[in-house]
């Protein structure tokens, strides 16, 4: 429950989106479902559920918190710097440049969707940005193959977005710092693993399209 609480609060916000904008439930959902608010509420709940409820004193909780900060500090600073770099890459027009470069090609749309997401994740370091960008680029091309199912393209974009998690991706630094491995080791094992996973997912998507087609 402690781990799931922030997700539950954010899902609550999404579920309440269809309610009237002036309703009390909608206002409450918008407040508690905000990611920062949801995380703060969850931390407070964790202090109770995993601390006070287990018989720990406030002094013990303070000591546990102080021990946790040094491990988190490096990750937070690196993720912040990565986010700034990510914003610079997005504002520079990387997505538009890639779109213009690939729009005129005759590549299979499934492979193209996968490749755009793959390349965008490598460039900007965000799987979410990669998926949204790839979807916006591929959508106008759907008319070229009316027999192709949009669901397959969704899977292909998801497969591409998991590849190339490297220094621009916050998840890369979280894994590196928590496992306490060197940069070269993280690049070889974590980045390499995501590339392999992405390629396998692409192959599975092509097989799925073959049977569904």
C-alpha positions in Angstrom: 0.0 0.0 0.0 2.9 2.4 0.9 4.5 1.8 -2.5 1.3 1.9 -4.5 -0.2 5.0 -2.8 1.3 7.7 -5.1 0.1 5.7 -8.1 -3.4 5.3 -6.6 -3.6 9.1 -6.0 -2.5 9.9 -9.6 -5.0 7.4 -11.0 -7.7 8.9 -8.9 -6.9 12.3 -10.5 -7.3 10.7 -14.0 -10.5 8.9 -13.1 -12.0 12.1 -11.7 -11.2 14.0 -14.9 -14.7 13.3 -16.3 -16.5 14.9 -13.4 -17.8 18.5 -13.5 -14.9 21.0 -13.1 -16.6 22.8 -10.2 -17.3 19.6 -8.1 -15.5 19.1 -4.8 -14.3 15.6 -5.8 -12.7 17.1 -8.9 -10.9 19.8 -6.9 -9.6 17.2 -4.3 -8.5 14.9 -7.1 -6.6 17.6 -8.9 -4.8 18.5 -5.6 -3.9 15.0 -4.3 -3.3 13.6 -7.8 -0.6 16.2 -8.6 2.7 14.2 -8.8 4.5 16.3 -6.2 1.6 16.3 -3.8 1.0 12.6 -4.2 4.6 11.9 -3.4 4.6 14.1 -0.4 1.5 12.5 0.9 3.0 9.1 0.3 6.2 10.0 2.2 4.2 11.1 5.2 2.2 7.9 5.0 5.4 5.9 4.8 6.7 7.5 8.0 3.6 6.2 9.7 3.2 2.8 8.0 6.8 1.8 8.0 7.9 3.8 11.0 5.6 4.9 13.8 3.2 2.0 13.2 6.2 -0.4 13.6 7.1 1.1 17.0 10.0 3.4 15.8 10.5 6.7 17.5 10.7 10.1 15.7 14.5 10.1 16.5 15.0 6.8 14.8 13.0 8.0 11.8 15.2 11.1 11.7 18.4 9.0 11.7 17.0 6.7 8.9 16.1 9.8 6.8 19.6 11.3 7.3 21.2 8.1 6.2 19.0 8.0 3.1 19.8 11.5 1.9 23.5 11.0 0.8 22.5 8.1 -1.5 19.7 10.1 -3.1 21.6 13.4 -3.5 23.8 12.3 -6.4 20.8 10.8 -8.2 18.7 13.9 -7.7 21.4 16.3 -9.0 22.3 14.1 -12.0 18.6 13.7 -12.9 18.1 17.5 -12.6 21.0 18.1 -14.9 19.8 15.4 -17.3 16.3 17.1 -17.3 17.9 20.4 -18.3 19.9 18.8 -21.1 16.7 17.0 -22.2 14.9 20.3 -22.4 17.7 21.8 -24.5 17.6 18.9 -26.9 13.8 19.2 -27.3 13.8 23.0 -27.8 16.6 22.6 -30.4 14.1 20.9 -32.8 15.7 17.4 -32.8 12.2 15.8 -33.3 11.4 17.9 -36.3 14.7 17.3 -37.9 14.3 13.5 -37.5 10.8 13.7 -38.8 11.8 15.6 -42.0 14.7 13.3 -42.6 12.6 10.1 -42.4 9.3 11.2 -43.8 10.3 10.6 -47.4 11.7 7.1 -46.9 10.1 3.8 -48.0 10.9 1.9 -44.8 8.2 -0.5 -43.4 6.0 1.6 -41.1 6.4 -0.8 -38.1 10.2 -0.6 -38.4 10.0 3.2 -39.0 7.8 3.7 -35.9 10.2 1.6 -33.8 13.3 3.4 -35.2 12.0 6.9 -34.6 11.1 6.1 -31.0 14.5 4.4 -30.6 16.4 7.4 -32.0 14.4 9.9 -30.0 15.1 8.1 -26.8 18.8 8.0 -27.6 18.7 11.8 -28.4 16.5 13.2 -25.6 16.7 10.5 -22.9 13.0 10.3 -22.1 10.9 7.3 -23.1 7.7 9.4 -22.7 9.0 12.1 -25.1 10.2 9.5 -27.5 6.8 7.8 -27.6 4.8 11.0 -28.0 7.2 12.3 -30.7 7.2 9.1 -32.6 3.4 8.9 -32.5 3.0 12.4 -33.8 5.4 11.7 -36.7 3.9 8.3 -37.6 0.2 9.3 -37.4 0.2 11.2 -40.8 1.8 8.2 -42.5 -1.0 5.8 -41.5 -2.9 6.6 -44.6 -0.1 5.0 -46.7 -1.1 1.5 -45.5 -4.8 1.2 -44.5 -4.3 -2.5 -43.7 -1.8 -1.8 -40.9 -3.4 -1.8 -37.4 -2.6 1.3 -35.3 -2.3 -1.0 -32.3 0.7 -2.7 -33.8 2.3 0.7 -34.3 1.7 1.5 -30.6 3.5 -1.7 -29.7 6.3 -0.9 -32.1 6.8 2.6 -30.6 6.8 1.2 -27.1 9.4 -1.3 -28.2 11.6 1.5 -29.6 11.3 3.7 -26.6 12.9 1.2 -24.2 16.1 1.1 -26.2 19.3 3.2 -25.7 18.8 4.2 -22.1 22.1 5.9 -21.5 23.5 9.1 -19.9 20.6 11.3 -21.0 18.1 9.0 -19.3 17.4 9.5 -15.6 16.7 5.8 -15.2 20.3 5.1 -16.3 21.7 7.1 -13.4 19.2 5.6 -10.9 20.4 2.1 -11.8 24.1 3.2 -11.8 24.0 4.9 -8.4 21.9 2.3 -6.6 23.9 -0.6 -8.0 27.1 1.3 -7.4 28.7 0.4 -10.7 31.1 2.4 -12.9 29.9 4.4 -15.8 31.5 2.0 -18.3 29.8 -1.0 -16.6 26.4 0.7 -16.6 26.8 1.5 -20.3 27.8 -2.0 -21.2 25.2 -3.8 -19.1 22.2 -1.6 -18.6 22.4 0.3 -21.9 23.3 -2.8 -23.8 20.5 -4.7 -22.1 17.9 -2.1 -23.2 19.2 -2.2 -26.8 18.8 -6.0 -26.8 15.4 -5.8 -25.2 14.3 -3.2 -27.8 15.5 -5.4 -30.7 13.8 -8.5 -29.3 10.6 -6.5 -28.8 10.7 -5.3 -32.5 11.1 -8.8 -33.7 8.1 -9.9 -31.5 6.1 -7.0 -32.9 6.9 -8.0 -36.5 5.9 -11.6 -35.7 2.6 -10.4 -34.1 1.8 -8.3 -37.1 2.4 -11.3 -39.4 -0.1 -13.4 -37.6 -2.7 -10.6 -37.1 -2.3 -9.5 -40.7 
